[in-house]
Amino acid sequence: MDPNLNLQLVSFLVLCLAVNGVTGYATVTGSVFCDQCKDGERSLFDFPVSGIKVSVTCSDENGQVYMSREETTNWLGGYVMRFDGTPDLSNCYAQVSDNGAQQQGSKSSCSIASGPAQKLKLMFSFFGFETFAADVLLTQPVQPLSYCPKPPPAPVTSPPQVPVIPPPRQAPPPPEVKLPPSPPKPQVPVLPPPQSPVMTPPPAASPPQFKLPPLPPIPPVPFVEPSACSHQLWIRPEYRCYWRVIGPDTKVAVAFGLIAGRRYGTDMTVREALDGRGEAYKTLLREATTALLNSYNSLGFPYNSIAVITHTNMALLGNSQHDVLMTAIRFIKANSGTCKFTVCK
């Protein structure tokens, strides 16, 4: 799509919001994972946990709390909080409430709060609408799982034994013997030392050199630096190797869940969703699909995959043109960064 046309579309959306008298609000997103091994870090054994109570607390310079809110994680382990108006969330922290899962009657066995509170980070701000995100929060079970790696036990060393050496016995003094004076020694002529021949070592033979075969091409890995590519680049065949987790033939209902399946049908594929235009719900699905592909491909993308799916389903559940347009604008902003694609081999 022409960049001028994109700019006109964003201007039209902003004009529509201004005519309808839109007021701003702030959104806080994050996720909670179960630290099954109780090592204080995310690992391959950890998984998102639902039914956990998460609280967001804001305090002033004197430590006085002036705003607090709680929310329970969904079945994907994520939570979303909405603050109406334009509150100051720059000094707010998200943390797992004590015994949050037990208070909600959750059946999860991973409900003990672990790790420090995470400070909210501003990810997006546009005309009074702000999006904040917090790093992953951790909960722990009572006991770590049996298949978790255990640290090796510290070796027990015994103190070295110092041998006891008895004191030496004093021998009696030897008797004094007087020897006769020795005759004078004859003088021996001093001969020069013999000169040994200098042997030069033979030149060392260099080992044979072997040429190794070239290594096969390494497949592309997720970028550590932020990378955001538009939907026009994702549909080009020379960048097909960057599709991860989902493919062009994956159904929209599988990628985004049942809520998106009821709205767009169960037969629409991800590749067809990238061609949507001309209508608010089609634009939302196109930019949400592009953001989901960017989140799977780049570790530095502003939204993770759980946040993209959660924002999309919340906009569809609201059944409001305002929520649909605002969510589409956020995804357009996130997808308009620098793209780090190279042609696939």
C-alpha positions in Angstrom: 0.0 0.0 0.0 1.2 3.5 -0.8 2.6 5.3 2.3 0.5 8.4 1.5 -2.6 6.2 1.6 -1.6 4.9 5.0 -1.2 8.4 6.3 -4.6 9.4 4.9 -6.2 6.4 6.6 -4.6 7.3 10.0 -5.7 10.9 9.6 -9.3 9.8 8.8 -9.3 7.6 11.9 -8.1 10.4 14.1 -10.7 12.8 12.6 -13.5 10.2 13.4 -12.3 9.9 17.0 -12.2 13.7 17.4 -15.8 14.1 16.0 -17.2 11.4 18.4 -15.6 13.1 21.4 -13.3 10.3 22.4 -11.8 10.5 25.9 -8.4 9.0 26.7 -7.6 6.0 28.8 -4.6 3.8 29.8 -4.3 0.1 29.4 -1.9 -2.2 31.4 -1.0 -5.7 30.1 1.2 -8.5 31.3 1.3 -12.2 32.1 2.0 -14.6 34.9 4.1 -17.8 34.6 4.5 -20.7 37.0 8.1 -21.2 38.1 7.9 -25.0 38.5 11.6 -25.4 39.3 11.6 -22.5 41.9 14.8 -21.1 40.4 13.5 -17.5 40.1 13.8 -17.4 36.3 11.8 -18.4 33.3 12.8 -21.7 31.8 11.5 -24.4 29.4 9.6 -26.0 32.3 7.5 -22.9 33.1 4.0 -22.2 31.7 1.4 -19.4 31.9 -1.0 -19.9 34.8 -4.6 -18.7 35.0 -6.7 -17.6 38.0 -3.9 -15.6 39.6 -4.8 -12.3 41.2 -2.5 -9.4 40.1 -2.5 -6.0 41.6 -1.2 -2.7 40.2 -0.3 -0.1 42.9 0.7 3.5 42.3 2.5 5.6 45.0 3.8 9.1 45.3 7.3 10.4 46.3 6.4 9.9 50.0 5.4 6.3 49.5 1.6 7.0 49.9 -0.6 4.8 47.7 -3.0 6.9 45.6 -4.3 4.3 43.2 -4.6 0.5 43.2 -6.5 -2.1 41.2 -6.6 -5.9 41.0 -7.3 -8.2 38.1 -7.3 -12.0 37.6 -5.3 -13.7 34.8 -7.2 -15.4 32.0 -6.7 -18.9 30.5 -3.6 -17.6 28.6 -2.0 -16.4 31.8 -2.4 -12.7 30.8 -4.2 -9.8 32.5 -5.5 -6.5 31.1 -6.5 -3.5 33.2 -8.1 -0.3 32.0 -7.8 3.1 33.7 -10.2 5.8 32.4 -8.9 9.3 31.8 -5.2 10.0 31.6 -3.7 8.8 35.0 0.0 9.1 35.8 1.2 5.4 35.8 4.9 6.3 35.6 5.5 5.2 39.2 3.2 2.1 39.3 4.2 -1.5 39.9 2.5 -4.8 39.1 2.9 -7.8 41.4 1.1 -11.0 42.3 -1.2 -10.7 45.3 -0.5 -12.9 48.3 -2.5 -16.2 47.9 -4.2 -14.7 44.9 -5.1 -18.0 43.4 -6.6 -19.4 46.6 -8.8 -16.4 47.1 -10.3 -16.9 43.7 -10.9 -20.6 44.3 -8.4 -21.6 41.6 -7.4 -25.3 41.3 -3.9 -24.3 40.4 -1.1 -25.7 42.6 1.2 -22.9 41.6 -0.1 -19.9 43.6 2.7 -18.7 45.8 4.0 -15.2 44.9 7.6 -15.1 43.8 10.0 -12.5 42.5 10.0 -8.7 42.9 7.2 -6.3 41.7 7.7 -5.1 38.1 7.5 -1.4 37.1 5.1 -0.5 34.3 6.8 0.5 31.0 5.2 2.9 28.6 4.9 1.1 25.2 2.5 3.4 23.2 1.0 6.9 23.6 -1.3 8.5 21.0 -3.8 11.4 21.6 -4.4 10.6 25.3 -4.5 6.8 24.8 -1.6 5.0 26.5 -0.5 1.4 26.7 1.7 0.1 29.5 3.3 -3.3 29.9 5.0 -5.1 32.8 7.7 -7.8 32.7 6.6 -11.4 33.4 5.5 -12.1 37.0 6.3 -15.5 38.6 4.5 -17.8 41.0 5.8 -21.0 42.5 4.5 -24.3 43.8 5.1 -25.6 47.3 7.7 -28.0 46.1 9.7 -28.1 42.8 8.9 -30.8 40.3 10.9 -34.0 40.4 12.2 -33.6 36.8 13.7 -30.2 37.4 17.5 -30.0 37.3 19.0 -30.0 40.8 22.3 -28.2 41.7 25.2 -30.5 42.6 25.8 -30.9 46.3 28.8 -29.1 47.7 31.7 -31.5 48.5 32.4 -32.0 52.2 36.1 -31.7 52.9 37.7 -32.8 56.2 40.4 -30.6 57.7 43.9 -31.8 56.9 45.6 -33.8 59.6 49.0 -32.4 60.7 51.4 -35.2 61.5 53.0 -35.1 64.9 56.8 -35.2 64.6 58.7 -36.2 67.8 61.6 -34.1 68.7 65.0 -35.4 67.5 67.3 -37.1 70.0 70.5 -35.4 70.8 73.5 -37.7 69.8 76.6 -37.7 72.0 79.4 -35.5 70.7 82.0 -37.5 68.7 85.5 -37.9 70.1 88.2 -35.5 69.0 90.7 -37.1 66.6 93.9 -35.3 65.7 95.0 -36.0 62.1 98.6 -35.5 60.8 99.1 -32.6 58.4 98.4 -33.4 54.8 101.2 -33.0 52.2 100.9 -30.1 49.7 98.8 -30.8 46.6 100.6 -30.8 43.3 99.5 -28.2 40.8 97.6 -29.6 37.9 97.8 -27.6 34.6 94.5 -26.0 33.6 93.3 -27.3 30.2 90.8 -25.4 28.1 87.3 -27.1 28.0 86.7 -29.2 24.9 84.5 -27.5 22.3 81.5 -29.6 21.3 80.3 -29.4 17.7 77.2 -27.3 17.1 74.5 -29.4 15.6 71.7 -27.5 13.7 68.4 -29.2 14.1 66.6 -30.2 10.8 63.7 -28.0 9.7 60.5 -29.1 11.2 58.1 -30.4 8.7 54.8 -28.5 8.6 51.7 -30.7 9.2 49.5 -31.4 6.2 46.6 -28.9 5.8 43.1 -30.2 5.3 40.3 -28.1 3.9 37.0 -28.6 5.6 33.8 -28.6 3.6 31.6 -25.4 3.9 29.0 -25.4 6.6 25.3 -25.5 5.6 23.4 -22.2 5.8 22.1 -21.4 9.2 18.3 -20.7 9.3 17.3 -17.2 10.5 16.8 -16.8 14.2 14.6 -14.2 16.0 16.1 -10.7 16.1 17.4 -9.5 19.4 17.0 -5.9 18.3 13.4 -4.6 17.6 12.1 -5.4 14.2 8.6 -4.4 12.8 7.6 -5.3 9.3 4.4 -4.2 7.5 1.8 -6.6 6.0 3.1 -5.8 2.4 6.5 -7.4 3.3 5.0 -10.4 5.1 3.1 -11.5 1.9 6.2 -11.5 -0.3 7.6 -15.0 -1.1 11.2 -14.1 -0.6 10.6 -13.6 3.1 8.6 -16.8 3.6 11.3 -18.3 5.9 10.5 -15.8 8.6 7.0 -17.2 9.2 7.2 -18.9 12.7 4.6 -20.8 14.8 1.8 -20.0 12.3 1.9 -20.5 8.5 0.0 -18.9 5.7 -2.6 -21.7 5.7 -3.3 -21.4 9.5 -6.9 -20.6 10.2 -7.7 -17.3 11.9 -9.8 -19.1 14.5 -6.7 -21.2 15.4 -4.3 -18.3 15.7 -6.7 -15.9 17.6 -9.2 -18.2 19.3 -13.0 -18.8 19.2 -13.9 -15.1 19.5 -12.1 -14.2 16.3 -13.5 -17.4 14.7 -17.1 -16.3 15.4 -16.5 -12.9 13.9 -14.5 -13.8 10.8 -15.6 -17.4 10.2 -13.7 -20.7 10.6 -12.5 -20.9 7.0 -10.4 -17.7 6.7 -6.7 -18.2 6.7 -3.9 -16.0 8.0 -2.7 -15.2 4.4 -6.3 -14.0 3.5 -6.4 -11.8 6.6 -3.3 -9.9 5.4 -5.3 -8.7 2.4 -8.2 -7.1 4.5 -9.0 -3.4 3.8 -11.8 -1.0 3.4 -13.6 -1.8 6.6 -12.7 -1.3 10.3 -13.0 -5.0 11.4 -10.9 -6.1 8.3 -8.3 -3.5 9.0 -8.1 -4.6 12.7 -7.6 -8.3 11.6 -4.9 -7.3 9.0 -2.9 -5.3 11.5 -3.4 -7.8 14.4 -2.2 -10.6 12.1 0.9 -8.5 11.1 1.6 -7.7 14.8 1.3 -11.4 15.7 3.8 -12.4 13.0 6.2 -9.6 14.2 5.9 -10.8 17.9 6.8 -14.4 16.9 9.8 -13.2 14.8 11.3 -10.3 17.0 12.1 -10.4 20.7 12.1 -6.6 20.8 8.6 -6.1 19.3 6.5 -3.8 21.5 3.8 -6.5 22.0 4.3 -10.2 22.8 2.0 -12.8 21.2 -0.3 -13.1 24.3 -0.8 -9.3 24.4 -1.7 -9.2 20.6 -4.3 -12.0 21.0 -5.7 -10.4 24.2 -6.1 -6.9 22.7 -7.7 -8.3 19.5 -10.3 -10.3 21.4 -11.1 -7.4 23.8 -11.8 -5.2 20.8 -14.1 -7.8 19.3 -15.9 -8.5 22.5 -16.6 -4.8 23.1 -18.6 -4.7 19.8 -17.7 -1.0 19.5 -16.3 0.9 16.5 -14.3 3.0 18.9 -12.5 0.1 20.5 -11.9 -1.5 17.1 -10.4 1.7 15.6 -8.2 2.4 18.6 -6.8 -1.1 18.6 -6.1 -1.0 14.9 -4.3 2.4 15.3 -2.1 0.9 18.0 -1.1 -2.1 15.9 -0.5 0.2 12.8 1.9 2.3 15.0 3.7 -0.8 16.3 4.0 -2.4 12.8 5.5 0.8 11.3 9.0 0.4 12.8 12.3 -0.7 11.2 12.1 -4.1 9.3 15.2 -6.3 9.6 14.3 -8.8 6.8 16.9 -10.2 4.5 16.2 -12.3 1.4 15.8 -16.0 2.4 18.3 -18.4 0.8 
